[in-house]
């Protein structure tokens, strides 16, 4: 069965510092992996996705993530945090075949200090 | 192109009542998925509809049901509401319902059950 674990329910960084949000997955077959961002009182917005092309995936707003099969990880990074990055971030996994049944992680709330 | 719209945005109901939530996908999108988001359980997959057929279903009781119309608009219904059904209900659409596609989320309907 698929599962997603996000390490750290809250992460705090200073403006300009590196952002690292951790995600590990479990899947019986090579999965599709996603990172979404949710701002207060809004729906989710896709940041980036891995669909078995390049293992280093670049997304919007300067975020990127690297798929590491040996570590079953898909950590999200951004070199320099901005105040506008403060939000909740969700890692998600979807198996291949049969349509959507996306499994989301518990989420990591990112705080950015001035 | 208009995004995913959900109505109503906010709703208050009492235990035992039933509720119907509506989702209009992006024009041309054929897949609609529903998710429940709560502080305790996080984001949980409810069901997915594609071309008016329920293709996938999450682990929710039969009180939760849905349907999709020929224009791809979708409704979900919750009967005999319980306090624990208080949540943000998110709808997402995708063009062809393929797992690697981007899902576009609506702003959600916030349901409060008293």
Interface residues (C-beta under 8 A of the other chain):
Chain A: X32 X36 X41 X42 X43 X44 X45 X46 X49 X51 X90 X94 X95 X96 X97 X98 X99 X100 X101 X102 X103 X104 X105 X106 X107
Chain B: X4 X31 X33 X35 X42 X43 X44 X45 X48 X50 X55 X56 X58 X90 X92 X94 X97 X98 X99 X100 X102 X103 X104 X105 X106 X107 X108
